[in-house]
Amino acid sequence: MKNNLRKVRKQKGLSQLELSYETRISPPDISKMERNKVFPHPKWREKLAEALEVKEEKLFPKIEE
């Protein structure tokens, strides 16, 4: 599943480390999500959207739960 996490993070001018500090998600996990190697837990999606000030649907479109 393709996501927009890397694109939005870069638009906001944040490094993976900075995003990690804001979300308390490890940089390796953020990297894995950006490369679509791991499906983000709902809590992680919520934290990432809040930290990046966007809706979850913008980061992770077409997620079916």
C-alpha positions, 0 to 999 in steps of 0.5 A, spaced: 500 500 500 502 506 497 502 512 502 504 519 502 508 519 509 515 521 506 512 526 501 508 530 507 514 529 512 519 532 507 514 538 505 513 540 512 521 540 513 522 534 518 527 529 518 525 522 520 529 523 527 525 530 528 518 526 526 520 521 531 521 526 537 514 528 536 511 522 535 515 517 539 515 512 534 522 510 532 526 512 526 527 505 523 519 504 524 518 511 520 523 509 515 519 502 514 513 505 514 515 510 508 518 504 504 511 500 505 515 495 509 510 495 515 503 497 515 502 502 520 498 501 527 492 505 527 495 509 533 501 510 529 497 513 524 493 518 528 500 520 532 503 521 525 497 525 522 497 529 528 504 531 528 504 533 521 498 537 521 494 533 516 488 528 516 490 520 516 487 519 509 492 524 506 498 520 509 495 513 508 489 513 502 484 508 501 486 504 508 480 499 509 479 497 516 
